[in-house]
Amino acid sequence: MRLFMISFVIIALIVVSAGIFLLSWEIPAPITSIEKVIPDAKFKN
């Protein structure tokens, strides 16, 4: 029973710390621009 509690606490700490890391991580926005030419025929019915 003691081993179960210790492993549960360790797993809970890992999950909580991973959540805090993901919440505080400022992912940089992509800076590459994408230009795609769409023909006018696609918009006319």
mmCIF file as gemmi writes it, N, C-alpha and C atoms, coordinates in Angstrom:
data_model
loop_
_atom_site.group_PDB
_atom_site.id
_atom_site.type_symbol
_atom_site.label_atom_id
_atom_site.label_alt_id
_atom_site.label_comp_id
_atom_site.label_asym_id
_atom_site.label_entity_id
_atom_site.label_seq_id
_atom_site.pdbx_PDB_ins_code
_atom_site.Cartn_x
_atom_site.Cartn_y
_atom_site.Cartn_z
_atom_site.occupancy
_atom_site.B_iso_or_equiv
_atom_site.pdbx_formal_charge
_atom_site.auth_seq_id
_atom_site.auth_asym_id
_atom_site.pdbx_PDB_model_num
ATOM 1 N N . MET Axp A 1 ? 0.832 -1.199 0 1 0 ? 1 A 1
ATOM 2 C CA . MET Axp A 1 ? 0 0 0 1 0 ? 1 A 1
ATOM 3 C C . MET Axp A 1 ? 0.873 1.259 0 1 0 ? 1 A 1
ATOM 4 N N . ARG Axp A 2 ? 1.977 1.191 0.705 1 0 ? 2 A 1
ATOM 5 C CA . ARG Axp A 2 ? 2.858 2.354 0.782 1 0 ? 2 A 1
ATOM 6 C C . ARG Axp A 2 ? 3.485 2.641 -0.586 1 0 ? 2 A 1
ATOM 7 N N . LEU Axp A 3 ? 3.871 1.584 -1.306 1 0 ? 3 A 1
ATOM 8 C CA . LEU Axp A 3 ? 4.453 1.757 -2.633 1 0 ? 3 A 1
ATOM 9 C C . LEU Axp A 3 ? 3.44 2.381 -3.593 1 0 ? 3 A 1
ATOM 10 N N . PHE Axp A 4 ? 2.177 1.982 -3.48 1 0 ? 4 A 1
ATOM 11 C CA . PHE Axp A 4 ? 1.12 2.55 -4.313 1 0 ? 4 A 1
ATOM 12 C C . PHE Axp A 4 ? 0.966 4.044 -4.048 1 0 ? 4 A 1
ATOM 13 N N . MET Axp A 5 ? 0.977 4.449 -2.811 1 0 ? 5 A 1
ATOM 14 C CA . MET Axp A 5 ? 0.815 5.868 -2.464 1 0 ? 5 A 1
ATOM 15 C C . MET Axp A 5 ? 2.01 6.682 -2.96 1 0 ? 5 A 1
ATOM 16 N N . ILE Axp A 6 ? 3.21 6.147 -2.802 1 0 ? 6 A 1
ATOM 17 C CA . ILE Axp A 6 ? 4.404 6.869 -3.255 1 0 ? 6 A 1
ATOM 18 C C . ILE Axp A 6 ? 4.379 7.028 -4.775 1 0 ? 6 A 1
ATOM 19 N N . SER Axp A 7 ? 4.034 5.953 -5.489 1 0 ? 7 A 1
ATOM 20 C CA . SER Axp A 7 ? 3.987 6.055 -6.948 1 0 ? 7 A 1
ATOM 21 C C . SER Axp A 7 ? 2.859 6.985 -7.401 1 0 ? 7 A 1
ATOM 22 N N . PHE Axp A 8 ? 1.734 6.976 -6.705 1 0 ? 8 A 1
ATOM 23 C CA . PHE Axp A 8 ? 0.639 7.878 -7.044 1 0 ? 8 A 1
ATOM 24 C C . PHE Axp A 8 ? 1.05 9.338 -6.85 1 0 ? 8 A 1
ATOM 25 N N . VAL Axp A 9 ? 1.745 9.64 -5.778 1 0 ? 9 A 1
ATOM 26 C CA . VAL Axp A 9 ? 2.194 11.012 -5.518 1 0 ? 9 A 1
ATOM 27 C C . VAL Axp A 9 ? 3.212 11.441 -6.566 1 0 ? 9 A 1
ATOM 28 N N . ILE Axp A 10 ? 4.113 10.553 -6.95 1 0 ? 10 A 1
ATOM 29 C CA . ILE Axp A 10 ? 5.12 10.895 -7.959 1 0 ? 10 A 1
ATOM 30 C C . ILE Axp A 10 ? 4.451 11.153 -9.308 1 0 ? 10 A 1
ATOM 31 N N . ILE Axp A 11 ? 3.513 10.307 -9.697 1 0 ? 11 A 1
ATOM 32 C CA . ILE Axp A 11 ? 2.809 10.502 -10.97 1 0 ? 11 A 1
ATOM 33 C C . ILE Axp A 11 ? 1.989 11.793 -10.935 1 0 ? 11 A 1
ATOM 34 N N . ALA Axp A 12 ? 1.342 12.079 -9.817 1 0 ? 12 A 1
ATOM 35 C CA . ALA Axp A 12 ? 0.563 13.309 -9.694 1 0 ? 12 A 1
ATOM 36 C C . ALA Axp A 12 ? 1.469 14.537 -9.802 1 0 ? 12 A 1
ATOM 37 N N . LEU Axp A 13 ? 2.647 14.48 -9.202 1 0 ? 13 A 1
ATOM 38 C CA . LEU Axp A 13 ? 3.579 15.6 -9.295 1 0 ? 13 A 1
ATOM 39 C C . LEU Axp A 13 ? 4.07 15.8 -10.727 1 0 ? 13 A 1
ATOM 40 N N . ILE Axp A 14 ? 4.317 14.711 -11.423 1 0 ? 14 A 1
ATOM 41 C CA . ILE Axp A 14 ? 4.759 14.817 -12.822 1 0 ? 14 A 1
ATOM 42 C C . ILE Axp A 14 ? 3.665 15.438 -13.676 1 0 ? 14 A 1
ATOM 43 N N . VAL Axp A 15 ? 2.42 15.015 -13.489 1 0 ? 15 A 1
ATOM 44 C CA . VAL Axp A 15 ? 1.307 15.553 -14.279 1 0 ? 15 A 1
ATOM 45 C C . VAL Axp A 15 ? 1.096 17.035 -13.981 1 0 ? 15 A 1
ATOM 46 N N . VAL Axp A 16 ? 1.143 17.405 -12.72 1 0 ? 16 A 1
ATOM 47 C CA . VAL Axp A 16 ? 0.938 18.808 -12.346 1 0 ? 16 A 1
ATOM 48 C C . VAL Axp A 16 ? 2.072 19.683 -12.868 1 0 ? 16 A 1
ATOM 49 N N . SER Axp A 17 ? 3.307 19.213 -12.742 1 0 ? 17 A 1
ATOM 50 C CA . SER Axp A 17 ? 4.422 20.029 -13.223 1 0 ? 17 A 1
ATOM 51 C C . SER Axp A 17 ? 4.421 20.118 -14.749 1 0 ? 17 A 1
ATOM 52 N N . ALA Axp A 18 ? 3.99 19.071 -15.458 1 0 ? 18 A 1
ATOM 53 C CA . ALA Axp A 18 ? 3.88 19.152 -16.911 1 0 ? 18 A 1
ATOM 54 C C . ALA Axp A 18 ? 2.785 20.142 -17.303 1 0 ? 18 A 1
ATOM 55 N N . GLY Axp A 19 ? 1.68 20.169 -16.577 1 0 ? 19 A 1
ATOM 56 C CA . GLY Axp A 19 ? 0.619 21.126 -16.852 1 0 ? 19 A 1
ATOM 57 C C . GLY Axp A 19 ? 1.067 22.554 -16.622 1 0 ? 19 A 1
ATOM 58 N N . ILE Axp A 20 ? 1.8 22.784 -15.552 1 0 ? 20 A 1
ATOM 59 C CA . ILE Axp A 20 ? 2.308 24.131 -15.269 1 0 ? 20 A 1
ATOM 60 C C . ILE Axp A 20 ? 3.298 24.554 -16.351 1 0 ? 20 A 1
ATOM 61 N N . PHE Axp A 21 ? 4.132 23.612 -16.781 1 0 ? 21 A 1
ATOM 62 C CA . PHE Axp A 21 ? 5.086 23.927 -17.854 1 0 ? 21 A 1
ATOM 63 C C . PHE Axp A 21 ? 4.361 24.305 -19.138 1 0 ? 21 A 1
ATOM 64 N N . LEU Axp A 22 ? 3.35 23.554 -19.521 1 0 ? 22 A 1
ATOM 65 C CA . LEU Axp A 22 ? 2.628 23.856 -20.754 1 0 ? 22 A 1
ATOM 66 C C . LEU Axp A 22 ? 1.842 25.156 -20.657 1 0 ? 22 A 1
ATOM 67 N N . LEU Axp A 23 ? 1.332 25.478 -19.474 1 0 ? 23 A 1
ATOM 68 C CA . LEU Axp A 23 ? 0.592 26.727 -19.315 1 0 ? 23 A 1
ATOM 69 C C . LEU Axp A 23 ? 1.502 27.947 -19.363 1 0 ? 23 A 1
ATOM 70 N N . SER Axp A 24 ? 2.723 27.803 -18.901 1 0 ? 24 A 1
ATOM 71 C CA . SER Axp A 24 ? 3.611 28.962 -18.823 1 0 ? 24 A 1
ATOM 72 C C . SER Axp A 24 ? 4.55 29.074 -20.025 1 0 ? 24 A 1
ATOM 73 N N . TRP Axp A 25 ? 4.557 28.083 -20.917 1 0 ? 25 A 1
ATOM 74 C CA . TRP Axp A 25 ? 5.455 28.094 -22.058 1 0 ? 25 A 1
ATOM 75 C C . TRP Axp A 25 ? 4.916 29.023 -23.129 1 0 ? 25 A 1
ATOM 76 N N . GLU Axp A 26 ? 5.696 30.008 -23.492 1 0 ? 26 A 1
ATOM 77 C CA . GLU Axp A 26 ? 5.295 30.948 -24.532 1 0 ? 26 A 1
ATOM 78 C C . GLU Axp A 26 ? 5.864 30.453 -25.863 1 0 ? 26 A 1
ATOM 79 N N . ILE Axp A 27 ? 5.031 29.783 -26.623 1 0 ? 27 A 1
ATOM 80 C CA . ILE Axp A 27 ? 5.456 29.213 -27.901 1 0 ? 27 A 1
ATOM 81 C C . ILE Axp A 27 ? 5.561 30.346 -28.914 1 0 ? 27 A 1
ATOM 82 N N . PRO Axp A 28 ? 6.698 30.485 -29.57 1 0 ? 28 A 1
ATOM 83 C CA . PRO Axp A 28 ? 6.815 31.569 -30.554 1 0 ? 28 A 1
ATOM 84 C C . PRO Axp A 28 ? 5.931 31.311 -31.774 1 0 ? 28 A 1
ATOM 85 N N . ALA Axp A 29 ? 5.343 32.384 -32.263 1 0 ? 29 A 1
ATOM 86 C CA . ALA Axp A 29 ? 4.495 32.273 -33.448 1 0 ? 29 A 1
ATOM 87 C C . ALA Axp A 29 ? 5.361 32.033 -34.674 1 0 ? 29 A 1
ATOM 88 N N . PRO Axp A 30 ? 4.854 31.277 -35.633 1 0 ? 30 A 1
ATOM 89 C CA . PRO Axp A 30 ? 5.644 31.062 -36.85 1 0 ? 30 A 1
ATOM 90 C C . PRO Axp A 30 ? 5.828 32.357 -37.626 1 0 ? 30 A 1
ATOM 91 N N . ILE Axp A 31 ? 7.021 32.56 -38.158 1 0 ? 31 A 1
ATOM 92 C CA . ILE Axp A 31 ? 7.308 33.832 -38.832 1 0 ? 31 A 1
ATOM 93 C C . ILE Axp A 31 ? 7.394 33.675 -40.344 1 0 ? 31 A 1
ATOM 94 N N . THR Axp A 32 ? 7.265 32.459 -40.839 1 0 ? 32 A 1
ATOM 95 C CA . THR Axp A 32 ? 7.317 32.287 -42.298 1 0 ? 32 A 1
ATOM 96 C C . THR Axp A 32 ? 5.955 32.62 -42.898 1 0 ? 32 A 1
ATOM 97 N N . SER Axp A 33 ? 5.98 33.391 -43.963 1 0 ? 33 A 1
ATOM 98 C CA . SER Axp A 33 ? 4.725 33.749 -44.611 1 0 ? 33 A 1
ATOM 99 C C . SER Axp A 33 ? 4.429 32.754 -45.726 1 0 ? 33 A 1
ATOM 100 N N . ILE Axp A 34 ? 3.162 32.473 -45.911 1 0 ? 34 A 1
ATOM 101 C CA . ILE Axp A 34 ? 2.727 31.53 -46.938 1 0 ? 34 A 1
ATOM 102 C C . ILE Axp A 34 ? 1.863 32.288 -47.933 1 0 ? 34 A 1
ATOM 103 N N . GLU Axp A 35 ? 2.261 32.229 -49.176 1 0 ? 35 A 1
ATOM 104 C CA . GLU Axp A 35 ? 1.477 32.874 -50.23 1 0 ? 35 A 1
ATOM 105 C C . GLU Axp A 35 ? 1.025 31.796 -51.2 1 0 ? 35 A 1
ATOM 106 N N . LYS Axp A 36 ? -0.271 31.713 -51.404 1 0 ? 36 A 1
ATOM 107 C CA . LYS Axp A 36 ? -0.812 30.719 -52.318 1 0 ? 36 A 1
ATOM 108 C C . LYS Axp A 36 ? -1.777 31.429 -53.262 1 0 ? 36 A 1
ATOM 109 N N . VAL Axp A 37 ? -1.605 31.196 -54.544 1 0 ? 37 A 1
ATOM 110 C CA . VAL Axp A 37 ? -2.456 31.817 -55.549 1 0 ? 37 A 1
ATOM 111 C C . VAL Axp A 37 ? -3.648 30.9 -55.792 1 0 ? 37 A 1
ATOM 112 N N . ILE Axp A 38 ? -4.847 31.44 -55.575 1 0 ? 38 A 1
ATOM 113 C CA . ILE Axp A 38 ? -6.071 30.697 -55.796 1 0 ? 38 A 1
ATOM 114 C C . ILE Axp A 38 ? -6.739 31.263 -57.036 1 0 ? 38 A 1
ATOM 115 N N . PRO Axp A 39 ? -7.013 30.432 -58.019 1 0 ? 39 A 1
ATOM 116 C CA . PRO Axp A 39 ? -7.63 30.946 -59.241 1 0 ? 39 A 1
ATOM 117 C C . PRO Axp A 39 ? -9.05 31.462 -58.988 1 0 ? 39 A 1
ATOM 118 N N . ASP Axp A 40 ? -9.445 32.466 -59.77 1 0 ? 40 A 1
ATOM 119 C CA . ASP Axp A 40 ? -10.773 33.057 -59.619 1 0 ? 40 A 1
ATOM 120 C C . ASP Axp A 40 ? -11.888 32.077 -59.972 1 0 ? 40 A 1
ATOM 121 N N . ALA Axp A 41 ? -11.606 31.078 -60.753 1 0 ? 41 A 1
ATOM 122 C CA . ALA Axp A 41 ? -12.616 30.116 -61.155 1 0 ? 41 A 1
ATOM 123 C C . ALA Axp A 41 ? -13.176 29.343 -59.962 1 0 ? 41 A 1
ATOM 124 N N . LYS Axp A 42 ? -12.43 29.254 -58.906 1 0 ? 42 A 1
ATOM 125 C CA . LYS Axp A 42 ? -12.912 28.538 -57.723 1 0 ? 42 A 1
ATOM 126 C C . LYS Axp A 42 ? -13.996 29.319 -56.992 1 0 ? 42 A 1
ATOM 127 N N . PHE Axp A 43 ? -14.03 30.635 -57.146 1 0 ? 43 A 1
ATOM 128 C CA . PHE Axp A 43 ? -14.979 31.46 -56.42 1 0 ? 43 A 1
ATOM 129 C C . PHE Axp A 43 ? -16.248 31.767 -57.191 1 0 ? 43 A 1
ATOM 130 N N . LYS Axp A 44 ? -16.227 31.593 -58.485 1 0 ? 44 A 1
ATOM 131 C CA . LYS Axp A 44 ? -17.4 31.895 -59.302 1 0 ? 44 A 1
ATOM 132 C C . LYS Axp A 44 ? -18.257 30.645 -59.43 1 0 ? 44 A 1
ATOM 133 N N . ASN Axp A 45 ? -19.566 30.811 -59.24 1 0 ? 45 A 1
ATOM 134 C CA . ASN Axp A 45 ? -20.472 29.662 -59.328 1 0 ? 45 A 1
ATOM 135 C C . ASN Axp A 45 ? -21.014 29.528 -60.725 1 0 ? 45 A 1
